[in-house]
Amino acid sequence: MSGLKINLLLTTPPYPVEQTLKRLGANLRTARLRRSLSIAEVAEKIGAGVRAVLSAEKGKPSTGIAVYAALLWVFDLLNQLDEVADPTKDPEGKALALAREPSRARKSCINDNDF
């Protein structure tokens, strides 16, 4: 073996990841078609090649996040990406953070000299 490791995430991602990427790709394709844009037009707008757009529309895991984000931008859907991993919408993360907080806080020892 040559010592190079194959990134299994790019070749065989977990099934839920694979399905989500495929749905995202299909959604991007639908957005493009609804706007009557060709793959070449969209590729030019984002400054990428036709192959990158095709790969994103197929939901290939090897497609960079920047391509997906740029496509969302072209379709005026980028604001939806702001919702992804929003800490305010992470109940498990909030619960774990709360569990690590001290159970009681000490009173401050700072004297207040305001009379």
Secondary structure as GFF3:
##gff-version 3
##sequence-region A 1 115
A	DSSP	alpha_helix	8	11	.	.	.	ID=ss1
A	DSSP	alpha_helix	15	34	.	.	.	ID=ss2
A	DSSP	alpha_helix	39	46	.	.	.	ID=ss3
A	DSSP	alpha_helix	50	58	.	.	.	ID=ss4
A	DSSP	alpha_helix	65	74	.	.	.	ID=ss5
A	DSSP	three_ten_helix	78	83	.	.	.	ID=ss6
A	DSSP	three_ten_helix	87	89	.	.	.	ID=ss7
A	DSSP	alpha_helix	91	100	.	.	.	ID=ss8
###
